[in-house]
């Protein structure tokens, strides 16, 4: 074999190796970069229907504080969806039942009770205004005179994901002082406008750093008020879209009496599960009960069409995310 042929063969093989290495690098780069998108020149994790950032799934509490029922209820099979829907018609107005009664209910009845409760207008608002985007990111607030203190209102907005449309609108329309919170945006604390202030803080039921690789700064609602010197001021409107953290945060806020003076509460409730544990729904219904007893009534409901799950018992797709606006019943 001639030297020239051997050299040509080596160069050919070398070119092919380099070509395949280049292809592998490109594929690897696409795989790494694809979960990200650019916001204001900063590469940040791409939102999904359930988790607004790549880290959210890691930052959720490890387990829910279930209180197990003493009375077992047999898990039924081949449940009729129509029969389950018919049962919801008989659900009375008012708060969800107490723990003992909930423990006597079946999984499918608890699941449907949850969805029925978050689909019921409890106290109509005569004038509801949309603040922010018409679709995701905007929220309805009740603009009746006794439900918002114009030009003197304090608003806390938790969960921004680069969308300040709600915060900007409520500051401009009602003259509110707005504090926006989100630790996932990779931005430092700053004044967005003379009335809107951003804080890189996550709302939680503990003070410290998130127990994951994100290492977010986490604070309780009570601590945030103290650090911002707002302890003597009522937070008239609280908005939270915090990707399931609401189930940990709201009980802590109730326990520490943080809703005193709050006139409106805007929450996106998240629930999607393949569990057959009844306590999953009982836990949520008891929190909704406590909110009702605190005086909060639903005046507006929005359903996230992209956020659904399949019920493990009913075998039917149900909404996993409800955007609910409450007003304090004075």
PyMOL commands that set and color helices and strands:
alter all, ss='L'
color gray80, all
select helices_A, chain A and resi 3-33+56-59+81-89+99-103+107-117+145-147+165-174+221-227+246-255+279-293
alter helices_A, ss='H'
color red, helices_A
select strands_A, chain A and resi 36-39+42-45+128-131+139-142+154-158+177-181+190-191+196-199+202-203+208-209+217-219+237-240+264-270+296-303+308-310+317-319+321-328
alter strands_A, ss='S'
color yellow, strands_A
deselect
rebuild
show_as cartoon
